[in-house]
């Protein structure tokens, strides 16, 4: 279940979590935005945690399940990022950058889930 793609996902999801934490600090300090940013903090950091959990899965089904939950958290993060942008908390440059990163992670997770299911 450990592939090179998996390590890429682990690194990208960890980097995304750091970026989300820094964005949360920025939004609370400069925009006084606490509600949407807190939701993003929760879902954005959950992605990497679930990816890590999946590495210690008890079975292929458990592996797929953990990544499926990570997929949901990643998609939720994209939702909060879109809301932050639409409510003028993020500039279009900030939005595009973090949204592209989240979308890339989402595609990797989906790809791993599909590949793992097809190998079953």
C-alpha positions in Angstrom: 0.0 0.0 0.0 3.0 2.3 0.2 3.9 3.7 -3.1 5.9 6.7 -4.3 2.5 8.6 -4.9 1.7 7.9 -1.2 4.8 9.8 -0.1 4.0 12.7 -2.4 0.5 12.8 -0.9 2.0 12.7 2.7 4.3 15.6 1.9 1.7 17.6 0.0 -1.0 17.2 2.7 1.5 18.1 5.4 2.6 21.2 3.5 -1.1 22.1 3.0 -1.8 21.8 6.7 1.1 24.2 7.5 -0.2 26.6 4.9 -3.7 26.4 6.3 -2.4 27.1 9.8 -0.5 30.1 8.5 -3.6 31.3 6.7 -5.6 31.0 9.8 -3.1 33.1 11.8 -3.2 35.7 9.0 -7.0 35.8 8.8 -7.5 36.1 12.5 -4.7 38.7 13.0 -5.4 41.0 9.9 -9.0 40.4 8.9 -10.5 39.5 12.3 -12.1 36.5 10.6 -12.6 33.7 13.1 -15.5 31.6 11.9 -14.7 30.5 8.4 -11.0 30.3 9.0 -11.6 28.0 12.0 -13.6 25.7 9.9 -10.8 25.7 7.3 -8.2 25.1 10.0 -10.1 22.0 11.1 -10.7 20.5 7.7 -7.4 21.5 6.2 -5.3 20.0 9.0 -7.5 16.8 9.0 -6.5 15.9 5.5 -2.8 15.3 6.4 -3.8 13.5 9.7 -6.1 11.1 7.8 -3.4 10.5 5.1 -1.0 9.6 8.0 -3.7 7.3 9.5 -4.2 5.6 6.2 -0.5 4.5 6.2 -1.3 2.4 9.3 -4.5 0.9 7.9 -5.5 -2.5 9.1 -6.7 -3.6 5.7 -7.2 -2.4 2.2 -10.8 -1.5 3.0 -9.6 0.5 6.0 -7.0 2.2 3.8 -9.7 3.2 1.3 -12.0 4.4 4.1 -9.4 6.6 5.7 -8.5 8.2 2.3 -12.2 8.6 1.5 -12.6 10.6 4.7 -9.4 12.6 3.8 -11.1 13.2 0.4 -14.2 14.6 2.1 -12.1 16.9 4.4 -10.1 18.2 1.4 -13.3 18.9 -0.6 -14.7 20.7 2.5 -11.5 22.8 2.7 -12.0 23.9 -0.9 -15.5 25.0 0.1 -14.2 27.1 3.0 -11.5 28.6 0.7 -14.2 29.5 -1.8 -16.3 31.2 0.9 -13.3 33.1 2.2 -12.6 34.3 -1.3 -16.2 35.2 -2.1 -16.5 37.2 1.2 -13.3 39.2 0.4 -11.1 37.6 3.0 -8.7 36.3 0.3 -7.4 38.1 -2.7 -7.8 36.3 -6.1 -4.0 35.5 -6.0 -4.2 34.0 -2.5 -7.4 32.1 -3.4 -6.0 30.7 -6.7 -2.8 29.5 -5.0 -4.3 27.7 -2.1 -7.3 26.4 -4.1 -5.0 25.0 -6.7 -3.0 23.2 -4.0 -6.1 21.8 -2.4 -7.5 20.7 -5.7 -4.2 18.9 -6.6 -4.3 17.0 -3.3 -7.9 16.1 -3.9 -7.1 14.7 -7.3 -4.2 12.6 -5.9 -6.4 11.2 -3.1 -9.1 10.3 -5.7 -6.5 8.7 -7.9 -5.1 6.5 -5.1 -8.6 5.4 -4.0 -9.5 4.4 -7.6 -6.2 2.6 -8.2 -6.5 0.7 -4.8 -10.1 -0.3 -5.6 -9.2 -1.5 -9.0 -6.4 -3.7 -7.6 -8.9 -5.4 -5.3 
